[in-house]
Each structure stands twice: as C-alpha cells, then as structure tokens.
Amino acid sequence: MKVGKSVVSYLVGFGLLFLMATQVQGRSGLPDFTELVEDTADAVVNISTSKPAVVQRGLPPGMEIPGFPKEGPFGDLFQRFFGEPGEGGGEHFNSRSLGSGFIISQDGYVITNHHVVKDAEEIIVKLSDRRMLIAELIGTDPRSDIALLKLDATDLPVARLGTSDDVKVGQWVLAIGSPFGFDASVTAGIVSAKGRSLPSESYVPFIQTDVAINPGNSGSPLFDLDGNVIGINSQIYTRSGGFMGLSFAIPIEVAVDVVDQLKDSGFVSRGWLGVYIQEVTMELAQSFGMDKPAGALVAKILPGSPAEGTDLEVGDVILGYNGEEVQSSAALPVMVGRTKVGETVKLKVMRGGKTRTVKLKVGQLPEKDQVLAGEPSVEEEQTDVVLGLSLRALAEQEIKTMKLDSGGLVVLDVQGDPAKFAGIRKGDVIQMVNGESVEAVSDFRGLVEDLPAGKYVSLLVQRPQGPEFLAMRIPEKQ
C-alpha cells in the first residue's frame, strides 16, 4: 500500500509540474510590453485645444411663451436661457478638445492628426514630465489627416520612427495615448489588415488593427515590438462612439512625407491623373474578358486634366503603374499621390481584351476635387424598353447641364430583374455599352440584341455623384 501511495504521489506531483510548465510556456508566448512602454512613453504627449463656439439662445422664430415674466428672479432666469422675448442670440465660449501626439525631434517637432487641431485658437501640449507648452501650428494636411506642431523646447525625448512596409498581418502592436483625457494609457492588439482604403480618405493606405482606440487617442503613435513608430492612430469604426475592434492608423511613411513637405513649403503637393476610377467586380471582369478582378477601371477623364488628350480612354482598366502592379482601385490614388508633379509615368492598361502601355505626365492634385453637376430632368417622351429598361435619349440642354462630353440614354424605369440586380436605377444616364458610346435607344438595342444569354455586358452610367461602370447579365430570350 505504501508503494502505491508513493506512485500516486509521484504521478500527482509530476502532473502538477507539467501543468505549471504548460501554463508558463503559454504565457511566455505572449509579448511583455513593460520594457517597450518604459522606453517609449516619454515621447508621447497629450494635446488640448481651445476653439471658438456659440450656443444659440432664444426661441425659434414665431414661437412665444405665454406670460413671459419680465421682472423678478424668474424673469432673470428666463432671459438667461431664452433671451429677450422675440430675440435670438448666442453665448460665446471656448470649447476644448483632447487628442494625442508624439515628439519626433529633440528641438520640439510634434506629429498629431489634422482633426485634433482643426480650427484651434490655442494648442497646449502636455509633456510626460507634466510641463505644459503652447504649440505653434506649422501646417496641416486634411487629405492625410496629419498636422505638424512646434514646441519652444530642447532636449526632448524622441520617438523612434520605423517602417510599415515590413509589418505583417497578425503581428503585435501597441498604442500609447490619452483616451478620454487619461494620459499615457497603453493598449495592445494585432494588425488586422494592411492597405485599407476608407471612403473619405483616398490617399492613405491605412493599417487596420484591433487595438483599443477611443476619443482622445487620435494622433497617438502605433508601435511595433521593437519600439518603432509604424503608424499614427487616426480613425475608428464604431456604432456606439467607443472602441469596437476596428481601428485605423496612418502608415508612418505617409506621415513622414507629409511632414517633410510641411516643413519645407507649408503645404503638401500630390500627383494627379485626373480620372474617376472604380473597383473591377467579377461581373465587370467577365464583361472585359479578364480572368479575375484586378486593377482600376477608368470611368471618366476630367476635362483639363493630365489624362485628357493622352491615349488613356474611358473603359480602360489600369493594371500597372510605373512597373508596380495595381491590385485594386484603392491602390492607384496612393501610387499617383506620392509621384512627383511633372514626372512621366507608364500605365499598363487592359482594353478590348489586350494590354497596352500608356504614357502621361503627372499633374498636381487640385485643392478641391471636381464634381459632376446636376441630375437630368426626366421627360416622359420618345421612350422605348430594352432588356427591362425604359430609356430615352438625352436632350442637348441636358448634356450641357450635366457637363457631359457626349449624349446618352436616361433610365426612366427599371422593370426587369437583370437590370435591378445590376444596380441600375431610375435617373441613371447610360453612356457606354461594352465600350461603345450610345446616344440613341437604337444604339443600345443594336449592341445587346445579338449577345448570348448569360453573358455580362458592361454599362457606363452617369450619376449625380459621378460615373460608374455596372455589369448586367443578358437574360434568356422569351
């Protein structure tokens, strides 16, 4: 019996040691951020700003309070909140906002987000040693959401800048910032994706992470495990106003390029082709004779742009830019934006099932994007129905109003399922079918009537927000 107890005790002890070893091994697989934070936190700053704001007082026009008191304490109270009877007004005060930033030079240059300091009358930077300094705004770039500040100080702690090129999806990253005003808060996570394009930001290939980023974290640095800044935390995707596991950081290379230009000239210059582009879907790829979706589809060439008068055409799919593959439409603006103005570039394009090279000189991106004007006025006359689409030709005045280079067909009604599934809407103006211009309903009918059922046909449609290619499947003939 004694031997049996010894064996049992041995096995129990061995099992406990094995379990402890397993737990230690599991823990050792997780990064220890303590040393990283100690080495980098001093370069991270808290940023507060004051901005002019007005709180409107008074009742809406035409509204009165019966028996509005004019005298006594109640009269003073009503006047304070509602103003004098029949009068509006406003109370002026300074609103404050909070953000983060980090020091990039010992003589006081600080990087943060444009939206943190936008319209600020005063910018106050709080250092890790609790000093509070007034910052000078050197310049901002709304398109990349980067701002450069300058402090009147020396021998400041500096963040070490790295590179995002070698960042891999799944690797650990860490952020230090001031969410909700809580200074030097540390959060960690992993890289979820690279090269993300957001609807409002065409010139930044964002790094997506699941690091907890909240209001006040904007402008804070994103570190790799070596303590290098690889990005600037800029935006979150949220439905509640708080962290939901979708955070977006500006790659440090983009920020450094912007900072250098702000230092040198006070503004940022970007390359520009002058084309509207869109993503190539699987259906569009089939209609263009491509094996798979890739590249950026040219939906419009803007008048007076670098692309006008070149060999580039509407309907071309740009597959390469100066020898670099264009995998998606989101990748092209970033490539063009970082190109020096005046440089001649080579575009590899797909047209009619064949690839060719187009050369053009890159221009400078205008201050304000050009937009298409006007919805067409739809008149119910001289209509015809083709493939479930009720169509009529554009009038000359409509072509001028919409600033189109040529005519097209107004969609008066969408009756067939193939057209609905393709996303065609009432009010769309169809200008091209499979790369061919259409200005009369007969043109449209002639291009589609002999196509086999099941084949995808590409349609270029004009909408108030701009041009777009759609792919419609030819239905079975009844």
Salt bridges, closest charged atoms under 4 A:
ASP129 OD2 - ARG131 NE 2.89
ASP141 OD2 - ARG270 NH2 2.48
ASP145 OD2 - HIS115 ND1 2.82
ASP183 OD2 - LYS126 NZ 2.99
GLU313 OE2 - ARG351 NH1 3.52
ASP316 OD1 - ARG351 NE 2.66
GLU324 OE1 - ARG338 NH2 2.93
ASP369 OD1 - ARG143 NH2 3.33
ASP384 OD2 - ARG445 NH2 2.75
GLU398 OE2 - ARG392 NH2 2.83
ASP428 OD1 - ARG463 NE 2.76
GLU468 OE1 - ARG463 NH1 3.06
